[in-house]
Amino acid sequence: MNDRAHFPCADDARVVATTSVPRRVLLCDIEPATVALFAEWLAADGLRADSDAQASAPPVALILIELPFPRQGGQQRLHDLACAWPGVPVIVLSPTLLPGVSPQGEVARALGAAAVLPAPLSRAALREAVARLLTPTAGEPPR
């Protein structure tokens, strides 16, 4: 069975934020101290990062979620996020991922996520993953 079948919202067309609105990264299920650290790191790239899922503005361009055991109950949480924010890419952070796991490889595809990263992670690793997902490729509008 294709794991993507569990995530019908994950393949929706990309949501494009206007360039006049700051791009926002939603941080889900992440400890408050880590939220503050990630917000500081991402602010250097002109991104607003917070954990306020109720805020409607600016629109969410990317979601980061920490899942201690992604394959044990994490798929439902990812499905819920995909339905709440259709087309918004999700990066899964997990302390149970091995450092050699490809960020956009088989594990990410099986979860229906745009990328996976082992936690803890460096500032450079986070900024690189976020930039890769938010930087448009040729012919694609900016997120």
Summary of the structure (lengths in Angstrom):
residues: 143
radius of gyration: 14.1
end to end distance: 31.5
largest distance: 42.0
contacts: 424
relative contact order: 0.20
helix: 31%
strand: 18%
